[in-house]
Amino acid sequence: MKTEELEKVGNANMARRSFLRYAGVGAASVGLLATAACHKNYYHDYSPTAGVDIGSGDYGILNYAYALEQLEAAFYTQVILTPYSGISDSERTLLTEIRDHEILHREFFKAALGPNAIKGLTPDFSKIDFSQRSSVLGAAMAFEDLGVQAYDGAGYLISNPDYLTIAGKIVSVEARHAALIRNLIAPGSFAGSDVVDTTNSLNTATEIKNVLAIANTYLKSKVSAKNYGYTA
């Protein structure tokens, strides 16, 4: 399904919900970021062949998060549009809620960044068999774990404490998603040793360059982070 169609379906399903209802961030935060996004000292590169670069500074990190939220929103929108064989009512409900969260996160960053936002990305889910439960939940686990690790790995790069607070609220929701998906696959595996350091009980963190190298395998529109050591 084309990105435009995914957007249309997702937005229609979200019409009954208030903006940022599940994201854990308030309208004041939207205003804060939208005002900041009007500054002209930020840039990002884009060309049809080179893809898009997130830029630098706090806006660069916000665009980084926006790129990942676009990927997750598109994935869960497709999951609900084409449910896997044997999906239960409870699984459908849970995955629909996650879809709604991810759409709200995506729309939050898009609105907050305004003209400084990177373009809408085109997903490539050809490696995922959406008819098979194991394929869908396996991909969901990979996306959720990667998302949490991405926020944890980039948090220290945010200089504005207000932005950091917002990122903390969103990653808390992403961690709930990750735990839920893991339990759907294997009950009791919500905090596996592959994602939580058993020595100090801290979630693992991943650098921007490593996150984007994985994320780009599911994107036709490649994302670079030249200021953070990664070119797609």
DOMI-302867 format. One record per residue (C-alpha): residue number from 1; z, x, y; residue in three letters. Coordinates in Angstrom, 2 decimals. Each point is the difference from the previous one (the first is absolute). Layout:
! residues N
[NUM, [Z, X, Y], ALA]
...
//
This chain:
! residues 232
[1, [0.00, 0.00, 0.00], MET]
[2, [-0.89, 1.26, 3.47], LYS]
[3, [2.74, 1.09, 2.39], THR]
[4, [-0.93, -2.78, 2.43], GLU]
[5, [0.51, -2.59, -2.74], GLU]
[6, [3.35, 1.50, -0.98], LEU]
[7, [1.09, -0.13, 3.62], GLU]
[8, [-1.09, -3.62, 0.33], LYS]
[9, [1.87, -1.13, -3.10], VAL]
[10, [3.09, 2.03, 0.82], GLY]
[11, [0.19, -1.26, 3.56], ASN]
[12, [-0.48, -3.59, -1.10], ALA]
[13, [2.86, 0.29, -2.47], ASN]
[14, [2.20, 1.51, 2.70], MET]
[15, [-0.58, -2.78, 2.54], ALA]
[16, [3.09, -1.87, -1.15], ARG]
[17, [2.27, 2.98, 0.48], ARG]
[18, [1.40, 1.40, 3.22], SER]
[19, [-1.07, 3.52, 0.98], PHE]
[20, [2.31, 2.73, -1.37], LEU]
[21, [2.18, -2.53, -1.85], ARG]
[22, [0.44, 2.31, -2.95], TYR]
[23, [-0.60, 3.37, 1.60], ALA]
[24, [3.54, 0.34, 1.32], GLY]
[25, [-1.14, 0.88, 3.49], VAL]
[26, [0.27, -2.20, 3.08], GLY]
[27, [-2.28, -1.07, 2.79], ALA]
[28, [1.69, 2.48, 2.31], ALA]
[29, [-1.22, 2.82, -2.23], SER]
[30, [-3.56, -1.29, 0.20], VAL]
[31, [0.21, 0.02, 3.77], GLY]
[32, [1.44, 3.49, 0.00], LEU]
[33, [-2.81, 1.45, -2.08], LEU]
[34, [-2.72, -2.00, 1.68], ALA]
[35, [1.09, 1.31, 3.39], THR]
[36, [0.10, 3.56, -1.29], ALA]
[37, [-3.44, -0.37, -1.55], ALA]
[38, [-1.52, -0.56, 3.43], CYS]
[39, [0.52, 3.67, 0.85], HIS]
[40, [-3.25, 1.97, 0.11], LYS]
[41, [1.22, 3.34, -1.42], ASN]
[42, [-0.72, -0.96, -3.61], TYR]
[43, [-3.26, 0.29, -1.87], TYR]
[44, [-1.40, -0.35, -3.49], HIS]
[45, [-3.36, 1.12, -1.32], ASP]
[46, [-2.42, -2.25, -1.79], TYR]
[47, [-3.57, 0.19, -1.16], SER]
[48, [-1.72, -1.89, -2.84], PRO]
[49, [-0.27, 3.19, -2.05], THR]
[50, [3.24, 1.80, 0.81], ALA]
[51, [2.28, -3.02, -0.25], GLY]
[52, [2.99, -0.30, 2.29], VAL]
[53, [2.76, 2.37, 1.08], ASP]
[54, [3.48, -1.35, 0.67], ILE]
[55, [0.55, 2.25, 3.02], GLY]
[56, [3.27, 1.63, 1.00], SER]
[57, [3.49, -0.71, 1.26], GLY]
[58, [1.79, -3.28, -0.54], ASP]
[59, [-3.24, -1.97, 0.24], TYR]
[60, [-1.46, 2.15, -2.74], GLY]
[61, [2.90, -0.87, -2.31], ILE]
[62, [-0.30, -3.68, 0.88], LEU]
[63, [-3.70, 0.11, -0.84], ASN]
[64, [0.87, 1.75, -3.25], TYR]
[65, [2.29, -2.89, -0.90], ALA]
[66, [-2.65, -2.48, 1.16], TYR]
[67, [-2.58, 1.54, -2.35], ALA]
[68, [2.32, -0.32, -2.98], LEU]
[69, [0.95, -3.56, 0.88], GLU]
[70, [-3.69, -0.90, 0.22], GLN]
[71, [-0.50, 1.32, -3.52], LEU]
[72, [2.97, -1.87, -1.43], GLU]
[73, [-0.86, -3.27, 1.76], ALA]
[74, [-3.56, 0.12, -1.31], ALA]
[75, [1.21, 0.74, -3.52], PHE]
[76, [2.47, -2.87, -0.23], TYR]
[77, [-2.45, -2.39, 1.64], THR]
[78, [-2.45, 0.79, -2.80], GLN]
[79, [2.73, -0.38, -2.63], VAL]
[80, [0.74, -3.55, 1.14], ILE]
[81, [-3.68, -0.91, 0.41], LEU]
[82, [-0.80, 1.12, -3.55], THR]
[83, [3.25, -0.29, -2.02], PRO]
[84, [0.20, 2.06, -3.17], TYR]
[85, [-0.15, -1.69, -3.39], SER]
[86, [3.29, -1.58, -1.04], GLY]
[87, [1.69, 0.29, 3.38], ILE]
[88, [3.19, -2.09, 0.04], SER]
[89, [1.01, -2.34, 2.79], ASP]
[90, [2.92, 2.27, 0.91], SER]
[91, [-2.22, 3.07, 0.13], GLU]
[92, [-2.54, -1.81, 2.14], ARG]
[93, [2.76, -1.05, 2.41], THR]
[94, [1.45, 3.51, 0.24], LEU]
[95, [-3.38, 1.66, 0.50], LEU]
[96, [-0.92, -2.60, 2.63], THR]
[97, [3.18, 0.80, 1.91], GLU]
[98, [-0.79, 3.71, -0.14], ILE]
[99, [-3.53, -0.73, 1.23], ARG]
[100, [1.43, -1.92, 2.93], ASP]
[101, [2.36, 2.86, 0.87], HIS]
[102, [-2.82, 2.55, -0.08], GLU]
[103, [-2.27, -2.14, 2.17], ILE]
[104, [2.78, -0.35, 2.54], LEU]
[105, [0.64, 3.75, -0.01], HIS]
[106, [-3.71, 0.64, 0.50], ARG]
[107, [-0.28, -2.49, 2.83], GLU]
[108, [3.13, 1.40, 1.64], PHE]
[109, [-1.44, 3.50, 0.24], PHE]
[110, [-3.39, -1.31, 1.08], LYS]
[111, [1.51, -2.02, 2.85], ALA]
[112, [2.46, 2.70, 0.97], ALA]
[113, [-2.57, 2.79, 0.21], LEU]
[114, [-2.55, -2.16, 1.81], GLY]
[115, [-3.02, 2.04, 1.15], PRO]
[116, [1.51, 3.14, -1.55], ASN]
[117, [-0.12, -1.40, -3.53], ALA]
[118, [-2.38, 1.52, -2.51], ILE]
[119, [-2.79, -2.24, -1.24], LYS]
[120, [0.28, -2.50, -2.81], GLY]
[121, [-0.40, 1.87, -3.27], LEU]
[122, [-2.19, -1.01, -2.93], THR]
[123, [1.76, 0.16, -3.38], PRO]
[124, [-1.52, 1.19, -3.25], ASP]
[125, [1.81, -1.57, -2.95], PHE]
[126, [-2.70, 0.75, -2.57], SER]
[127, [2.53, 1.98, -2.08], LYS]
[128, [2.25, -3.06, -0.39], ILE]
[129, [-0.62, -2.72, -2.58], ASP]
[130, [1.37, -3.05, 1.79], PHE]
[131, [-0.30, -2.10, -3.17], SER]
[132, [2.60, 2.08, -1.84], GLN]
[133, [3.74, -0.22, 0.71], ARG]
[134, [0.64, 3.64, -0.91], SER]
[135, [-2.73, 1.23, 2.33], SER]
[136, [1.13, -2.12, 2.94], VAL]
[137, [3.72, 0.72, -0.34], LEU]
[138, [-0.69, 3.67, -0.64], GLY]
[139, [-2.00, 0.19, 3.23], ALA]
[140, [2.66, -2.00, 1.85], ALA]
[141, [2.70, 2.41, -1.15], MET]
[142, [-2.10, 2.97, 1.10], ALA]
[143, [-0.64, -1.54, 3.44], PHE]
[144, [3.62, -1.01, 0.57], GLU]
[145, [1.47, 3.32, -1.14], ASP]
[146, [-2.54, 1.86, 2.12], LEU]
[147, [0.79, -2.17, 3.02], GLY]
[148, [3.73, 0.64, -0.18], VAL]
[149, [-0.54, 3.73, -0.51], GLN]
[150, [-2.41, 0.03, 2.96], ALA]
[151, [2.50, -1.57, 2.40], TYR]
[152, [2.74, 2.30, -1.25], ASP]
[153, [-2.24, 3.04, 0.33], GLY]
[154, [-1.15, -0.76, 3.55], ALA]
[155, [3.17, -1.39, 1.54], GLY]
[156, [1.16, 3.34, 1.35], TYR]
[157, [-3.24, 0.29, 2.00], LEU]
[158, [0.83, -3.06, 2.13], ILE]
[159, [1.54, 0.98, 3.32], SER]
[160, [0.67, -3.44, 1.50], ASN]
[161, [3.22, -1.41, -1.54], PRO]
[162, [-1.25, -3.56, 0.47], ASP]
[163, [-3.07, 0.74, -2.09], TYR]
[164, [2.21, 1.63, -2.64], LEU]
[165, [2.17, -3.11, -0.17], THR]
[166, [-3.06, -2.19, -0.54], ILE]
[167, [-1.32, 2.32, -2.70], ALA]
[168, [3.38, -0.11, -1.70], GLY]
[169, [-0.03, -3.79, -0.07], LYS]
[170, [-3.49, -0.13, -1.46], ILE]
[171, [0.57, 2.65, -2.65], VAL]
[172, [3.08, -1.94, -1.11], SER]
[173, [-2.27, -2.93, -0.84], VAL]
[174, [-2.50, 2.31, -1.72], GLU]
[175, [2.80, 1.40, -2.17], ALA]
[176, [0.91, -3.55, -1.06], ARG]
[177, [-3.63, -0.51, -1.02], HIS]
[178, [-0.01, 3.23, -1.98], ALA]
[179, [3.15, -0.95, -1.89], ALA]
[180, [-1.31, -3.49, -0.76], LEU]
[181, [-3.35, 1.24, -1.32], ILE]
[182, [1.69, 2.60, -2.18], ARG]
[183, [2.24, -2.66, -1.51], ASN]
[184, [-3.00, -2.20, -0.74], LEU]
[185, [-1.47, 2.88, -2.00], ILE]
[186, [3.25, 1.13, -1.66], ALA]
[187, [3.29, -1.82, 0.72], PRO]
[188, [2.66, 2.37, 1.27], GLY]
[189, [-2.44, 2.66, 1.20], SER]
[190, [0.40, -0.81, 3.71], PHE]
[191, [1.29, 3.50, 0.86], ALA]
[192, [-1.68, 2.27, -2.50], GLY]
[193, [0.60, 3.75, 0.05], SER]
[194, [-3.64, 0.51, 0.98], ASP]
[195, [0.66, -1.56, 3.42], VAL]
[196, [3.76, 0.43, 0.55], VAL]
[197, [1.59, 3.44, -0.17], ASP]
[198, [2.77, -0.43, -2.57], THR]
[199, [1.98, 2.89, 1.49], THR]
[200, [0.59, -1.55, 3.41], ASN]
[201, [-1.43, -3.53, -0.43], SER]
[202, [-2.57, 0.49, 2.77], LEU]
[203, [-3.51, -1.40, -0.18], ASN]
[204, [-2.72, 2.61, -0.27], THR]
[205, [-2.13, 0.68, 3.08], ALA]
[206, [-3.67, 1.00, 0.17], THR]
[207, [-1.90, 1.81, 2.75], GLU]
[208, [-2.74, -1.74, 1.95], ILE]
[209, [-2.77, 2.18, -1.43], LYS]
[210, [1.02, -0.79, -3.57], ASN]
[211, [0.37, -3.73, 0.65], VAL]
[212, [-3.42, -0.30, 1.62], LEU]
[213, [-1.66, 1.98, -2.78], ALA]
[214, [1.14, -2.76, -2.38], ILE]
[215, [-0.55, -2.94, 2.35], ALA]
[216, [-3.57, 1.09, 0.73], ASN]
[217, [-0.94, -0.45, -3.64], THR]
[218, [0.41, -3.74, 0.66], TYR]
[219, [-1.79, -0.01, 3.36], LEU]
[220, [-3.68, 0.06, 0.87], LYS]
[221, [1.02, 0.79, 3.58], SER]
[222, [1.66, 3.40, -0.39], LYS]
[223, [3.06, 0.84, 2.10], VAL]
[224, [0.71, 3.50, 1.31], SER]
[225, [3.06, 1.53, 1.60], ALA]
[226, [-1.30, 3.20, 1.54], LYS]
[227, [3.21, 0.59, 1.93], ASN]
[228, [1.96, -0.16, -3.24], TYR]
[229, [-2.18, 2.25, -2.14], GLY]
[230, [-2.31, -2.51, -1.67], TYR]
[231, [-3.71, -0.64, 0.45], THR]
[232, [-1.65, -2.61, -2.21], ALA]
//
